[in-house]
Amino acid sequence: MNLDQLTPLFPGLVAAAFTVSVFSYLLGDNPLYRIAVHVFIGVAAAYAAIVAFQSVLIPRGEVLLGTVPGLPGDWAPFALQVVPWVLGAFILLKVSKRFASAGNFALAFLVGVGAALAVGGAITGTIFPQVYASWINPFKSTNPVRGLFDLVVILVATSAVLMYFFYTGKAQPDGSGERFRFMVPMAWIGQGFLAVGLATLYAGALAASLALFIERIGFLITTGQALLAAAGF
């Protein structure tokens, strides 16, 4: 066996071993699969901690020290920079049962800001551009009839799906609810469009999974061939 050829293959062999360990789950839960999962979680957690330390804590600490009053910072930028550190300190108190309640307001602030950013981003980055594209792009088509047809389909599909999630209706004697009659056909149509949309998303996810699976199989074959070549076969 040629060690000069085998040494560069060591990282690939480790990756191939973990790949086979993960694939072993197809035969059922086993120690090899558990070891691979534990290693993956540990490495991911360590990598996230290192990135947070090097890309967030150290740079933010340097900025904080640069804004300390008299160094030669001012109180306004110093207060702005010290707030995240104070909130972070209170969140760290959540690890203690005795002082966990002290971190509730910091956690609530974090969740509230995150939710606000997510909603704002969804509205300005997704809903508005899609509404604009739905109205404008069909009219840019070289075939006006095709553009008008696309616009009608988009409007009907969007309205029907929204109608499907509109649960207001009449209360029945047994306590259940019933949609208004004029909403029932639109709800059925919306359910059909929703099924088509979910099926499309599932097909895309399945295609991506198959592509990753094929790539891993190709990687195993390539690594095996390189190992055989290093062994002199």
Buried (B, 14 or more C-beta within 10 A) or exposed (E): EEEEBBEEBEEBBEBBBBBBBBBBBEEEEEEBBEEBBEEEEEEEEEEEEEEEEEEEEEEBEEEBEEBBEEEEBEEEBBEEBEEEEEBBEBBEBBEEEEEEEBBEEBBEBBEEEEEEEEEEEEEEEEEEEEEEEBEEEBEEBEEEEEBEEBBEEBEBBBBBBEBBEEEEBEEEEEEEEEBEEEBEEBBEBBBBBBEEEEEEEEEEEEEEEEEEEEEBEEBBEEBEEBBEEBEEE
